[in-house]
Amino acid sequence: MMYIGVDLGGTGIKAGVVSEHGRILSKGSIPTKVERGYGPIIADIAKLCEKVVGDAGLALSDIAAIGVGVPGICNPKTGVIPFCTNLGWHEVPFVSELQSYIQLPVHVDNDATVAGFAESIAGVSAGSSASVFLTLGTGVGGAIIIGGRPYSGAHGVGSEIGHMILAMDGEMCSCGNRGCFERYASATAIIREGRRAVEKHPESAIMKRCGGNPERINAKTIIDCAKEGDETAKAVFAYYVKGLAHGIVSIINILDPEVIVLGGGVSMAGDFLLSAVREEVAKHVFYKTMPYARIELAQLGADAGIIGAALLGK
């Protein structure tokens, strides 16, 4: 059985034809052009779907379903996208609109959810009974996969792990609350703490790396300097790891998953991040003598959105 997966982003749209085992047969991409509104964008998605099917040497009659990952809140039961900041969408009847062009079953879910689903089918958490996926980027996205299915809650807004409140009256979050997990575990958090640190330690290698301009600091700047042994960068990185680890321990205590997968831009730090997080988590797990979730790095990279979205139909 074949499926179409669509990864809908604020700047680009990717789509591909995917086998039931998660293998991509063909794929393509187009710019989103957000300013046009949802109608023309969904029309373009339909055209892209038809193109990748043709590129795979197939017809639409060979496709069982279409799945779409969206960077916002989705209601998988109704097919409506209530809220998507990146696209400026509110209460968009996505499924019915797409089905006006292509008469196939259409499934929609959050982009982090489908990426985590992909890892559970064809990536590092494949075969696990329950897994949690964290995207460590500008914010923190999340996916909960239980019994081979994405869990989105009773109202379609579950798995918003980035907005779990980690610190009462903590750092202000873009959602309006304070102390959200993503304010401590995102690339944005590393950058914020790095800029604060160089105010006190202008002699740090961080300042040399960014040419003396704190506005040029990014997460990679901090991590690279920490790897090289700069004390200020090491302190910023340690603070970041502690925040990420505390959130992971809370996830373990609530869900007891088999695997926790780290994806997103910060995960590109690889084993330097992974070993530090594993060590910090081990200090704080509740049941010291019991097994707990393996913590792993995501494997599928940029293709995860296409694969996971496609397999929503499965």
C-alpha positions in Angstrom: 0.0 0.0 0.0 1.2 3.5 -0.9 0.6 6.8 0.9 1.3 10.5 0.3 3.0 12.5 3.0 3.0 16.3 3.1 5.3 18.3 5.3 3.7 21.8 5.4 6.0 24.6 6.7 6.0 28.3 6.8 8.5 28.7 4.0 8.2 25.5 2.0 6.0 22.5 1.4 7.5 19.0 0.9 5.6 15.9 -0.3 6.4 12.4 -1.1 5.0 9.0 -1.9 5.8 6.5 0.9 5.5 2.8 1.2 3.8 1.2 4.3 7.2 0.5 5.7 8.3 4.1 5.5 10.4 4.1 2.3 10.1 7.2 0.1 9.6 6.4 -3.6 9.5 10.0 -4.8 9.4 13.5 -3.4 9.2 17.1 -4.3 8.9 20.6 -2.8 7.5 24.0 -3.5 7.5 27.4 -1.7 4.6 28.0 0.7 4.0 31.8 -0.1 2.1 32.2 3.2 0.8 35.7 2.3 -1.7 34.1 -0.2 -3.9 32.6 2.4 -5.0 29.0 2.9 -7.0 28.5 -0.3 -4.2 28.8 -2.9 -1.8 27.0 -0.6 -4.1 23.9 -0.3 -4.6 24.0 -4.1 -0.8 23.9 -4.5 -0.6 21.0 -2.1 -3.0 19.1 -4.3 -0.9 19.8 -7.4 2.3 18.7 -5.6 0.6 15.5 -4.5 -0.4 14.7 -8.0 3.2 15.4 -9.2 5.0 13.2 -6.8 2.5 10.4 -7.5 3.3 10.7 -11.2 7.0 10.9 -10.5 6.7 7.5 -8.7 5.1 6.0 -11.8 1.8 5.6 -10.0 -1.8 6.9 -10.3 -3.9 8.4 -7.5 -5.9 5.1 -7.5 -2.7 3.5 -6.1 -2.7 5.7 -3.1 -4.6 4.7 0.1 -4.5 8.1 1.9 -2.8 11.5 2.3 -1.3 12.6 5.5 -0.3 16.2 6.3 2.0 17.5 9.1 1.2 21.1 10.0 3.2 23.5 12.2 0.3 24.3 14.5 -2.6 23.0 16.5 -4.7 20.4 14.6 -7.9 18.5 15.3 -7.3 15.1 13.7 -11.0 14.1 14.4 -12.5 17.1 12.5 -9.7 17.9 10.0 -9.8 21.5 11.1 -6.7 23.5 11.9 -7.8 25.8 14.7 -4.6 27.7 15.1 -1.3 27.9 13.1 0.9 30.9 13.9 3.5 30.2 11.2 0.9 30.3 8.5 -1.5 32.9 10.0 -4.3 30.3 9.9 -7.4 30.2 12.1 -10.2 27.6 11.9 -9.1 26.4 8.5 -11.2 23.4 7.2 -8.1 21.8 5.8 -9.3 18.2 5.1 -12.5 19.2 3.4 -10.7 21.8 1.3 -8.0 19.3 0.2 -10.6 16.7 -0.6 -12.3 19.1 -3.0 -9.2 18.6 -5.2 -8.3 15.0 -4.4 -11.0 12.4 -3.3 -8.8 10.4 -1.0 -8.9 10.0 2.8 -6.9 12.9 4.3 -5.3 12.9 7.8 -3.8 15.9 9.5 -1.7 16.3 12.7 1.0 18.5 14.2 4.4 18.4 12.4 6.3 17.3 15.6 3.8 14.6 16.1 4.3 13.2 12.6 8.1 13.4 12.9 7.9 11.4 16.1 5.5 8.9 14.5 8.0 8.5 11.6 10.8 7.7 14.1 8.6 5.1 15.7 7.9 3.4 12.4 11.2 3.7 10.5 13.7 5.4 12.8 15.4 5.0 16.2 12.3 4.2 18.2 10.9 1.6 15.7 9.4 -1.4 17.5 9.0 0.4 20.8 5.7 0.1 22.7 5.7 3.8 23.7 8.0 6.7 22.7 8.3 10.4 23.1 9.9 12.7 20.5 11.3 16.2 21.2 12.2 18.7 18.6 14.8 21.0 20.0 14.6 24.1 17.8 13.4 27.7 18.1 10.8 26.2 20.5 10.3 22.6 21.7 7.8 20.5 19.9 6.7 17.1 21.0 5.1 13.8 20.0 3.7 11.0 22.1 3.4 7.6 20.4 1.6 4.9 22.3 0.8 1.4 20.9 1.9 2.4 17.4 -0.4 5.5 17.3 0.2 9.2 17.8 -1.5 10.5 20.9 -3.1 13.9 20.5 -5.4 14.0 23.5 -9.2 14.3 23.8 -9.3 17.7 22.0 -6.5 17.4 19.5 -4.1 19.6 21.4 -2.1 17.0 23.3 1.6 16.4 23.0 2.4 20.2 23.5 5.3 19.1 25.7 7.2 22.4 25.1 4.5 24.2 27.1 4.7 21.9 30.1 5.5 24.4 32.9 8.9 23.6 34.4 9.5 26.6 36.6 6.8 28.5 38.5 7.1 32.2 37.6 10.0 31.4 35.4 11.1 32.8 32.0 8.4 34.5 30.0 7.2 32.3 27.1 5.7 33.4 23.7 2.5 31.5 24.7 1.9 34.0 27.5 2.8 31.8 30.4 6.0 31.7 32.4 8.4 28.8 32.9 7.5 26.7 30.0 9.8 23.8 29.2 10.8 25.3 25.8 12.1 28.4 27.6 14.9 26.1 29.0 15.3 23.4 26.4 15.2 25.2 23.0 17.9 26.8 20.9 16.4 30.1 21.9 17.1 29.3 25.5 20.8 28.6 24.8 21.1 31.9 22.9 19.4 33.9 25.7 21.7 32.4 28.3 24.7 32.9 26.1 24.0 36.6 25.6 23.5 37.0 29.4 26.7 35.2 30.1 28.9 37.3 27.8 27.7 40.5 29.6 29.5 39.2 32.7 32.3 37.5 30.8 33.2 39.5 27.7 36.6 37.6 27.6 34.8 34.4 26.7 35.6 32.6 23.5 31.9 33.1 22.7 32.5 36.8 22.0 35.5 36.1 19.8 33.4 33.5 17.8 30.7 36.0 17.2 33.0 38.9 16.3 32.2 40.8 19.5 28.5 41.1 18.6 26.2 39.2 21.0 23.4 39.5 18.5 25.3 37.0 16.3 25.4 34.3 19.0 23.5 31.2 18.0 23.1 27.8 19.7 26.0 26.3 17.6 28.3 29.1 18.8 27.7 28.1 22.4 28.0 24.4 21.8 31.2 24.7 19.7 32.8 26.8 22.4 31.7 24.4 25.1 33.3 21.5 23.1 36.5 23.5 22.9 36.6 24.0 26.7 35.5 27.6 27.1 34.4 27.9 30.7 31.6 30.4 30.1 30.2 28.3 27.2 30.5 25.1 29.3 28.4 26.8 32.1 25.7 27.9 29.6 25.6 24.4 28.1 25.4 22.7 31.5 22.5 25.0 32.4 20.7 24.1 29.2 21.3 20.3 29.7 19.9 20.6 33.2 16.7 22.2 32.0 16.3 19.6 29.2 17.0 16.8 31.6 14.5 18.0 34.2 11.8 18.1 31.5 12.8 14.6 30.3 12.6 13.3 33.9 9.1 14.7 34.2 8.1 12.9 31.0 9.5 9.7 32.3 7.6 10.1 35.6 4.3 10.7 33.8 4.4 8.4 30.8 7.2 5.9 31.4 8.0 5.6 27.7 10.4 3.0 26.3 12.4 5.6 24.2 12.8 9.3 24.3 14.1 10.7 20.9 15.9 14.0 20.6 15.5 15.8 17.2 15.6 19.3 15.8 18.6 21.7 15.3 20.1 21.3 18.8 20.3 17.5 18.4 22.9 18.1 15.7 25.4 18.4 18.6 25.2 14.6 18.6 27.0 12.6 21.2 28.2 15.7 23.0 24.6 16.5 23.8 23.4 13.0 24.2 26.0 11.8 26.7 25.5 15.0 28.8 21.7 14.6 28.9 21.9 10.9 29.8 24.2 11.7 32.7 22.0 14.5 34.0 18.8 12.4 33.7 20.4 9.6 35.6 20.8 11.9 38.6 17.1 12.7 38.8 15.1 9.7 37.8 12.6 8.7 40.5 13.1 4.9 40.7 16.9 4.6 41.0 16.9 0.8 40.7 14.3 0.4 37.9 14.9 0.6 34.1 13.8 3.8 32.4 13.5 5.3 28.9 16.4 5.0 26.6 17.4 8.5 25.3 18.4 8.5 21.6 19.1 10.9 18.8 16.6 11.0 15.9 17.7 9.2 12.7 15.4 10.3 9.9 16.4 14.0 9.6 14.5 16.1 7.1 12.5 13.2 5.7 10.7 12.5 9.0 7.9 14.9 8.3 7.0 13.3 4.9 7.3 9.7 6.3 5.3 10.4 9.5 2.6 12.3 7.7 2.2 9.6 5.1 1.9 6.9 7.7 -1.0 8.7 9.5 -3.1 7.0 6.9 -1.9 3.6 7.9 
